[in-house]
Amino acid sequence: NAGVTQTPKFQVLKTGQSMTLQCAQDMNHEYMSWYRQDPGMGLRLIHYSVGAGITDQGEVPNGYNVSRSTTEDFPLRLLSAAPSQTSVYFCASDRTGSTGELFFGEGSRLTVL
Amino acid sequence: DAKTTQPNSMESNEEEPVHLPCNHSTISGTDYIHWYRQLPSQGPEYVIHGLTSNVNNRMASLAIAEDRKSSTLILHRATLRDAAVYYCILRDGGKSTFGDGTTLTVKP
């Protein structure tokens, strides 16, 4: 099983550019989520989804959009990149939302110049 | 949203037990307590979780206070491979709240 796959692993953007971070899981998990991790800090929840067609905001949603058209995919869109969005982004999925194990991708390192 | 508070760092000697504390005084009745660990340049890895009762698995034990406002992750015999950042998180219906974690150093 591939688990949770994130692409790209590395990306450099200029301020104002837009891009999409891709996340796909092959475990048929209903719950998916995006986090950002700044140096020396814990993960902060950006957006999450409890199933196809349903998304909600997390702790730090500003500047990011998500959609969930299929169970497998949960892309994260940066609308107009800013240097403050330089971070490592992690996607995760799980079966139950509370009682199950979160499976994380390997992360996408984004630098905004 | 509920927050968790952990010490920034802890040290242990190899093959000795380690007790990693976490405070979550604003926990709600539906929050599950999870522990994850993260190695450099990797995503977090699941360790253990619980709601009210103490839990054991092959990796660790989780002791939860009776009022649920704190918990302790117990590694029974630390190895060098246990050196990582440990996160205590609260999970409820798809939302997960991370603290800043405890960096565990294991000395040979």
Chai-1 contact restraints between the chains, C-beta under 6 A:
chainA,res_idxA,chainB,res_idxB,connection_type,confidence,min_distance_angstrom,max_distance_angstrom,comment,restraint_id
A,Y31,B,G94,contact,1.0,0.0,6.0,A-B,restraint_1
A,M41,B,D100,contact,1.0,0.0,6.0,A-B,restraint_2
A,G42,B,Y87,contact,1.0,0.0,6.0,A-B,restraint_3
A,G42,B,F98,contact,1.0,0.0,6.0,A-B,restraint_4
A,G42,B,G99,contact,1.0,0.0,6.0,A-B,restraint_5
A,G42,B,D100,contact,1.0,0.0,6.0,A-B,restraint_6
A,G42,B,G101,contact,1.0,0.0,6.0,A-B,restraint_7
A,L43,B,F98,contact,1.0,0.0,6.0,A-B,restraint_8
A,L45,B,S96,contact,1.0,0.0,6.0,A-B,restraint_9
A,Y48,B,G94,contact,1.0,0.0,6.0,A-B,restraint_10
A,V50,B,G94,contact,1.0,0.0,6.0,A-B,restraint_11
A,F90,B,G43,contact,1.0,0.0,6.0,A-B,restraint_12
A,G97,B,G93,contact,1.0,0.0,6.0,A-B,restraint_13
A,G97,B,G94,contact,1.0,0.0,6.0,A-B,restraint_14
A,S98,B,Y32,contact,1.0,0.0,6.0,A-B,restraint_15
A,S98,B,R91,contact,1.0,0.0,6.0,A-B,restraint_16
A,S98,B,D92,contact,1.0,0.0,6.0,A-B,restraint_17
A,S98,B,G93,contact,1.0,0.0,6.0,A-B,restraint_18
A,T99,B,Y32,contact,1.0,0.0,6.0,A-B,restraint_19
A,E101,B,Y46,contact,1.0,0.0,6.0,A-B,restraint_20
A,F104,B,G43,contact,1.0,0.0,6.0,A-B,restraint_21
A,F104,B,P44,contact,1.0,0.0,6.0,A-B,restraint_22
A,G105,B,G43,contact,1.0,0.0,6.0,A-B,restraint_23
A,E106,B,G43,contact,1.0,0.0,6.0,A-B,restraint_24
A,G107,B,G43,contact,1.0,0.0,6.0,A-B,restraint_25
